[in-house]
Amino acid sequence: MVFRPHEMAPPVTDRVHEPVDPRLVTWWALALLAIVAGIIAGYGAVVFRAMIGGFHNLLFFGQLSTSDDANLHTPVGPWGMLGTRPAP
């Protein structure tokens, strides 16, 4: 229906539109999502730690290995002091 400026406005009705409630997530669905997110984050942490060990061993020792023990001191690399650079 098209209204022209010289015509009357449409009649006002007494109907009140109630707002639609947002969809609620049940507690068990939220708990399941939290468990899934935790599992994915745990595997991501393991992969990230392996990547750190792999890059460390490759760049410092020239070996492709993902094993890394953060409690052990890193021995001098193959380049000696030439492989290190002071911070700017």
N, C-alpha and C positions, 0 to 999 in steps of 0.2 A: 504494500500500500504506500503510495507516494503522497506526501503532504505538501501542498503549495502554501506560500506565505499567507494568502488570503483565506485559507480554510481554517477551521477550528482544530485545536490540538486534539489528540486522541483522548478518549475518556480515561480518567484515573480509576483504577479498580481497587478494591479493598484487599486484594490478595497481597500477602506479605511473603516474600521469598525467604525461606529460612536458609541460612548458610549450610553448606554441605560439610559435614565433619570430615577431617582428614582421616585417611585410613590408618588405624592404629596397628602397631607391630606388637605381637604377643611376646611375652617374656621368654618363651622357649625359642622363638625364632631369633630374637636378639642374642640369646645365649649361644645358639648354634652359629650365628654369624661371627660372634666373638671368638669361638673355638676355631673356626675355619681361618679367621684372620691371624690368630696366634700360630697356627700350624704353618701357614704361608710365611709369616714373618720369621719363624724359627728356621725353616729351610733357607730362606733368604739370608739369614745371618751366617749359616754354615757355608753357603756359597760365597758370600762376601769375605769371610775369613780365609777361605781357600784361595780366593783371588788375591788377597793381600799377601799370603804366603807365596803364591806363584810368582807375582811380580817382584817380591823381595828376593827370592832365590834366583830369579832370572837376571835381575839387574845387578845384584851384589856378587853372585857366585857363577853366573853363566850357566846354571842348570835349570831345567824345567821340572820343578817339583813343587807340590802344594803343601808339603809338610813344613810346619813352622812351630817352634816353641818360643813363646814370647819371654820365657824366664831365662833363656840362655843368651849370653852376650854374643853379638855378631862379630866373628873374626874379621881381620882386615881383608878386603876384597882383592881381586887380582890386580887392580890398578893402584893399590896402596893409597897414599894421600892424594894422588892425582884424581881419584874418583870422587873425592869430596869437595864441596865448595862452601865457603862460609856464607852465612845468611846475609842478605843485603841490609 
